[in-house]
Amino acid sequence: MPRMRDLFARSAFCLGPYVEEFESAFADYCGVKHALGVNNGTSALHLALIAAGIGRGDKVLVPASTFVATAWAVLYVGAEPVFCDVEEASANLSVADAERRMDRAVKAVMPVHLYGQPADMAPILAFADRHKLVVIEDAAQAHGARYGNRRAGGFGRLAGFSFYPGKNLGAAGEGGAVTTDDPDLAKRIAALRNHAQSERYIHSELGFNYRMEGIQGLVLAEKLRHLDAWTEMRRAIARRYLQGLKGLPLKLPAPVGEDHVYHLFVIRTPDRDRLRQHLDRAGIQTGLHYPVPLHRQPCFAGFSVDRDSFPIADQWASQGLSLPIFPGMTETQTDAVIAALRGFFGA
């Protein structure tokens, strides 16, 4: 690969031209002015919160159904995550539940576009505007997803993306990015990720070693060109699932138009564990995302929260099962999953 040989010849391993190329392409793809490459998605959210001015004494609204990294980022800046229940149809943040958990210390809300389904951003943005909250999107699973005429990552003041290898847009290792339309925030994040250097060896504040590797920038720029085609493959598989599983006693994804990018295809049933064993015996691997919601994680046991006040998040955790879905999955493979599911229910 000539470009890889050139990268090694130039020793462009940390940030550099290949990261800049990807940043420009990804910003254009997301419809924002700036994208800043970092070492992973958790770091992206961490830097976004710092740049937004969130810190000790502040609270941040976070959906209870998400990967723990969403809450880690809040703790990293000394703030407190306030867990909220989620919408029944999508497992994304419930504005109604967030409203009742508001107090004066809440300064930001972090909607998560879970499983590739955009959060319902219109009411979230209205809610944030009403309470003067900063909106920071966790778009780690939603590369290319749209809500209305905008892509995920273009709604909040800032957004964090992950390019973990299993993501729809995955690096050859770890990677992440912060997106924003604000040039001042972009400039600050560019410094923060590189030991807060405003210029060489001049450190303006506490900084971090969160740089994106040049190799990841190169790989991501190449893969970004294929992302829309890969997304259409995922959507075709999802459509086949939705048609083939219709009528079974399952709760299926309820996408809005073609906005869902199906990072995961999650079905729900109270008989989840027995169904999973049945599929495993048929040679079909499944996943659990996420079987322990944030409000029940041991690390958050010290938080003052009624653990039984998240009924929808608890339902998703106990009933959700992720079916195989990936670009290149054949109709024969998809039909085998459908047949195994129908066989379990005697259909």
C-alpha positions in Angstrom: 0.0 0.0 0.0 1.9 3.1 -1.2 0.3 5.4 1.3 1.3 3.2 4.2 4.9 3.1 2.9 4.8 6.9 2.6 3.6 7.2 6.2 6.5 5.1 7.4 9.0 7.0 5.2 7.8 10.3 6.7 7.5 8.9 10.3 4.1 10.4 10.4 3.0 8.3 13.4 1.5 10.8 15.9 -1.1 13.2 14.4 0.4 14.6 11.2 -0.9 14.8 7.6 -2.9 11.5 7.6 -4.8 12.4 10.7 -5.5 15.9 9.3 -6.7 14.3 6.1 -9.1 12.1 8.0 -10.3 15.0 10.2 -11.2 17.1 7.2 -13.0 14.3 5.5 -14.9 13.3 8.7 -15.9 16.8 9.4 -17.4 17.1 5.9 -19.1 13.8 6.3 -20.7 14.8 9.6 -21.7 18.2 8.3 -19.7 20.1 10.9 -16.8 22.5 10.7 -14.3 20.7 12.8 -13.3 17.1 13.7 -10.4 16.5 16.1 -8.8 13.0 16.1 -8.0 11.5 19.5 -6.9 8.1 20.8 -10.3 6.7 21.6 -14.0 7.5 22.2 -13.7 7.8 26.0 -11.0 10.5 25.6 -13.2 12.3 23.0 -16.1 12.6 25.6 -13.6 13.6 28.3 -12.2 16.5 26.2 -15.6 17.5 25.1 -16.7 18.0 28.7 -13.6 19.9 29.6 -14.0 22.2 26.6 -17.7 22.8 27.5 -16.6 24.0 30.9 -18.1 21.1 32.9 -16.3 20.4 36.2 -16.4 19.8 39.9 -19.8 20.5 41.5 -21.6 20.1 38.2 -24.1 17.4 37.2 -24.6 15.8 33.8 -27.7 14.0 32.6 -26.8 10.6 31.2 -29.1 7.7 30.0 -28.9 4.6 32.2 -28.7 2.4 29.1 -25.3 3.0 27.6 -21.7 1.7 27.8 -20.0 2.8 31.0 -17.6 5.1 29.2 -20.3 7.7 28.8 -20.4 8.1 32.6 -16.6 7.7 33.0 -16.1 10.9 31.1 -18.3 12.8 33.5 -16.4 11.5 36.5 -13.1 12.3 34.9 -13.9 16.0 35.0 -15.1 15.8 38.6 -18.7 16.1 37.8 -21.6 13.8 38.8 -23.5 11.7 36.3 -27.3 11.8 36.8 -28.8 8.7 35.4 -32.1 9.0 33.4 -34.5 6.3 32.3 -34.8 5.7 28.5 -37.5 5.6 25.8 -39.2 2.2 25.4 -38.8 2.1 21.7 -35.2 3.0 21.3 -33.4 2.9 24.7 -32.3 6.5 24.1 -32.6 9.3 26.7 -36.2 10.0 28.0 -36.7 13.7 28.2 -39.7 13.2 30.5 -37.5 11.3 33.0 -34.6 13.8 32.6 -37.0 16.6 33.4 -37.9 15.1 36.8 -34.2 14.6 37.7 -33.3 18.3 37.1 -31.8 20.5 39.7 -29.7 23.6 39.7 -26.4 21.7 39.6 -27.2 20.1 36.2 -25.2 21.9 33.5 -25.2 19.5 30.6 -27.0 16.6 29.0 -25.3 13.8 27.1 -27.8 12.0 24.7 -26.4 8.7 23.4 -27.4 7.5 19.9 -27.5 3.9 21.1 -27.1 1.0 18.8 -27.0 3.4 15.8 -30.5 4.8 16.3 -30.4 8.7 16.7 -31.8 10.0 19.9 -34.9 12.1 19.5 -33.0 15.3 19.3 -35.8 17.9 18.8 -37.2 17.5 22.3 -33.8 17.0 23.8 -32.6 20.3 22.3 -35.7 22.1 23.4 -35.3 20.7 26.9 -31.6 21.8 26.9 -32.5 25.3 25.7 -35.2 25.6 28.3 -32.8 24.8 31.1 -29.7 26.4 29.5 -27.8 23.1 29.4 -24.9 22.2 27.2 -25.6 19.3 24.8 -22.8 16.9 24.2 -23.6 13.9 22.0 -22.2 10.5 22.5 -22.2 9.3 18.9 -19.9 6.4 19.5 -22.3 3.9 17.8 -23.9 6.2 15.2 -21.5 7.1 12.4 -23.5 8.4 9.6 -26.9 8.2 11.3 -29.3 11.0 10.5 -32.0 12.8 12.4 -34.0 15.0 10.1 -31.5 16.5 7.7 -28.4 16.4 10.0 -26.0 13.6 10.9 -25.3 12.5 14.4 -22.4 14.6 15.8 -23.9 17.8 14.4 -26.5 18.7 17.0 -24.8 19.4 20.2 -22.2 22.0 21.1 -19.7 19.0 20.9 -19.9 15.3 20.2 -17.7 12.3 20.8 -17.1 9.4 18.4 -15.4 6.1 18.9 -13.5 4.2 16.1 -13.0 1.0 18.2 -12.5 -1.8 15.7 -16.0 -3.2 16.1 -17.7 0.1 15.3 -19.4 0.8 11.9 -16.3 2.9 11.2 -13.5 1.1 12.9 -9.8 1.8 13.2 -7.0 -0.7 13.0 -6.8 -0.4 16.8 -8.2 2.4 18.9 -9.4 5.8 17.8 -11.9 8.6 18.5 -12.9 12.1 17.5 -14.6 15.2 18.8 -16.8 17.2 16.4 -17.9 20.8 16.8 -18.8 23.9 14.9 -17.1 26.2 17.4 -13.5 27.2 16.2 -12.5 28.2 19.7 -13.5 24.8 21.2 -11.8 23.0 18.3 -8.6 25.0 18.9 -8.6 24.1 22.6 -9.3 20.4 22.1 -6.5 20.3 19.5 -4.1 21.6 22.3 -5.6 19.5 25.1 -5.1 16.2 23.3 -1.4 17.1 22.8 -0.4 17.9 26.4 -2.2 21.3 26.1 0.6 22.8 24.0 -0.5 26.2 22.7 2.9 26.2 21.0 5.9 23.8 21.2 6.8 23.2 24.9 4.4 25.9 26.1 1.6 24.2 28.1 -1.3 26.5 28.8 -3.2 24.2 31.2 -3.4 20.6 32.3 -3.2 18.5 29.1 -3.4 14.9 28.0 -1.7 12.5 25.7 -4.8 11.7 23.6 -3.2 12.0 20.2 -4.5 10.0 17.3 -1.9 7.8 15.5 -1.1 8.6 11.9 -1.8 4.9 11.0 -5.3 5.2 12.4 -5.9 8.4 10.5 -4.8 6.7 7.2 -7.0 3.6 7.8 -10.0 5.7 8.8 -9.8 8.0 5.8 -9.7 5.0 3.5 -12.6 3.2 5.3 -14.7 6.4 5.4 -15.1 6.2 1.7 -16.9 2.9 2.1 -19.0 3.7 5.1 -22.2 4.6 3.3 -22.1 1.4 1.3 -21.4 -0.7 4.4 -24.4 1.1 6.1 -26.7 0.1 3.3 -25.6 -3.5 3.7 -26.5 -3.3 7.4 -29.8 -1.8 6.6 -30.6 -4.5 4.1 -29.9 -7.2 6.7 -32.0 -5.3 9.2 -34.9 -5.1 6.7 -34.6 -8.9 6.2 -34.7 -9.5 9.9 -37.7 -7.2 10.4 -39.6 -9.0 7.7 -38.6 -12.5 8.7 -39.3 -12.0 12.4 -42.6 -10.3 12.0 -45.3 -11.9 14.0 -43.1 -13.5 16.6 -43.5 -12.6 20.3 -40.5 -10.3 20.1 -39.9 -6.6 20.4 -38.0 -5.6 17.3 -36.1 -2.3 16.5 -38.5 0.5 15.6 -36.4 2.6 13.2 -37.6 6.0 12.1 -37.3 6.0 8.3 -33.8 5.1 7.2 -32.0 7.0 10.0 -30.8 3.9 11.9 -27.3 2.7 11.0 -27.7 -0.6 12.9 -24.4 -0.8 14.7 -26.4 -3.4 16.6 -29.7 -5.2 15.9 -31.3 -5.7 19.3 -34.4 -7.7 19.9 -36.2 -8.1 23.2 -37.9 -11.0 24.9 -38.5 -12.0 28.6 -37.2 -15.4 27.5 -33.9 -13.9 26.4 -31.5 -16.2 28.2 -33.2 -19.4 27.0 -33.4 -18.0 23.5 -29.7 -17.2 23.6 -28.8 -20.8 24.6 -31.0 -22.1 21.7 -29.2 -19.9 19.2 -25.8 -20.8 20.6 -26.6 -24.5 20.1 -27.5 -23.7 16.5 -24.0 -22.1 16.1 -25.3 -18.6 16.1 -23.4 -16.1 18.3 -25.3 -13.3 20.0 -24.4 -10.4 22.2 -25.7 -8.6 25.3 -25.6 -4.8 25.2 -25.8 -4.0 28.0 -26.9 -6.5 30.7 -26.1 -4.3 33.7 -27.4 -0.7 33.3 -25.4 2.1 34.8 -27.6 2.6 37.8 -26.9 -1.0 38.9 -23.2 -1.0 38.3 -21.1 -1.7 41.5 -18.9 1.3 40.8 -21.9 3.7 41.2 -23.2 2.1 44.4 -22.3 5.2 46.3 -24.5 7.5 44.3 -27.8 8.6 45.9 -30.2 7.1 43.4 -33.3 4.9 43.6 -32.2 1.9 41.6 -35.8 0.8 41.0 -36.7 4.1 39.3 -35.4 3.0 35.8 -38.0 0.4 34.7 -37.4 0.8 31.0 -33.6 0.7 31.2 -34.0 -2.4 33.4 -36.2 -4.0 30.8 -33.7 -3.4 28.0 -30.9 -4.8 30.2 -32.8 -8.0 31.1 -34.5 -8.7 27.7 -32.1 -7.3 25.0 -30.3 -9.7 22.7 -28.1 -8.5 19.8 -28.3 -10.6 16.7 -25.5 -11.0 14.2 -25.2 -8.0 11.7 -22.2 -6.9 9.7 -21.3 -5.8 6.2 -20.9 -8.9 4.0 -23.4 -11.0 6.0 -25.2 -13.1 3.4 -28.9 -13.7 2.9 -28.3 -17.3 3.7 -26.7 -16.5 7.0 -29.4 -14.0 7.8 -32.1 -16.5 6.9 -30.4 -19.1 9.2 -30.8 -16.8 12.1 -34.4 -16.1 11.3 -35.1 -19.8 10.9 -33.5 -20.6 14.3 -35.6 -17.8 16.0 -38.8 -19.0 14.4 -38.0 -22.6 15.4 -37.5 -21.5 19.0 -41.0 -20.0 19.0 -42.5 -22.9 17.0 -43.4 -20.6 14.1 
